[in-house]
Amino acid sequence: MADAKAHLNGAYYGPSVPPQRSYHRPGRGGDCCCLGCCGCCILNLVLKLVITAAVLVGLAILVFWLIFRPNKVKFHVVDASLTRFNQDSNNTLYYNLDLNMTIRNPNKRIGIYYDRIEARAYYEDQRFATDLVDPFYQGHKKTNTINPVFQGQSLVMLGSEEASQFSSEKSTGIYSIDVKLYLRIRFKFGAFKTGKFKPKIKCDLKVPLNSNGTSSGSFQTTRCDVDF
């Protein structure tokens, strides 16, 4: 009877009910800045800038290629005259070598400034002579000729294997001589000129000796390797 009366009066005599709590879930997109993680925000910004810069550089290179379509410059040794190439007992090498080289610029819109051309001659990886060629400008789709000349004497120390190779080539009259060009060049695109580049050109030659009007063979045109 008492329970019914308590129910009718609206009273509750059981344990107290704790108040409800409200929870706030922050948005995921603002975790970085809302929590004060400035380093995270800066990193994201830098990453976006790097990606944007890479895309712009890629587009610039693509546009440049589409406009100018650059092709590799070609170097050839078309003739070589070797009238002296002998070594005495004191390891002194006496030489007289003239080269006729062509440089072909196949590009339609790119000119080249050859500010410095240093030609070096090697035998068995030992340099025995150097010659400086006059600088020049090469226009679009042009072929120019240069004539390095190596004449004189130089001390060349050959090991047993190199000396044996020299004796073998002396008997055949055809010598393996490497000629390298060390360049300092600039490219010209319209009115714009680039900075300096330093490519290396290597020509592996088989040169017949022509002594007293008697030749050991004919020289074959040789294409040189270009290394930028």
C-alpha positions, 0 to 999 in steps of 0.5 A, a space after each residue: 500500500 505504501 509503494 502505491 502511495 509513493 508512486 502516486 506522489 511521484 517520489 523516488 527513494 532509490 540511488 541517485 542517477 548521475 547527470 548525463 555528460 555531453 561529448 564533443 568530437 573535433 573534426 578530423 580536418 582540423 586536428 593539426 591546427 586545432 591541437 596546436 601542431 604547427 610543425 605538421 601544418 608547415 610540413 604540409 605546406 612545404 610538401 605542397 610547394 615542393 610538388 607544385 615546383 616540381 610540376 612547374 619545372 616538368 612543364 617548363 622542360 616539356 615546353 622547352 623540348 617541344 619548342 627547341 627539340 634539342 639533338 646531340 652535337 656530333 663529333 667526327 675525326 675525318 682525317 688523321 696524319 701521323 708522320 712521326 711516332 717513335 720512342 728512344 731508349 730514354 723513353 722520349 716519344 717523338 710525335 707529329 700528328 695532325 687531325 681534321 675534325 668536324 663538329 655538327 650542330 643538328 639543332 634548328 633553334 640552338 646555337 653554341 658558343 665554344 669558349 674553350 677547346 683543349 685537345 689532348 692526345 694519349 697513348 696507353 692512357 698517358 697524355 703526351 701532347 696538348 693543343 688549344 683550338 681557337 674559340 668560335 660560335 656555331 650557328 643552327 644546323 652548321 658543321 664546323 671544322 677544327 684542326 688540332 695539331 700535336 708536334 714535339 716530344 714528351 717523356 712517356 713511361 711505358 710498362 712492360 705490357 704497354 711497351 709490348 703493345 707499342 712494339 706490336 703496333 710499330 710492326 704493323 704501322 698502325 697506332 692506337 691513339 686517343 684524342 680527348 676534347 675538353 670543352 667549355 661551351 654555352 648554348 644560345 636559344 634566341 636571345 637567351 644564353 645559358 651558363 657554361 657546360 664542360 662536356 668531354 669528347 673522346 675519340 679512339 683512333 687507329 692511326 696509320 704511320 705515314 713515313 717518307 711518303 709510305 703509308 701503313 694504311 688509310 685512316 677510317 673516319 671515326 665517330 667520337 663519344 660525347 659525355 656531358 
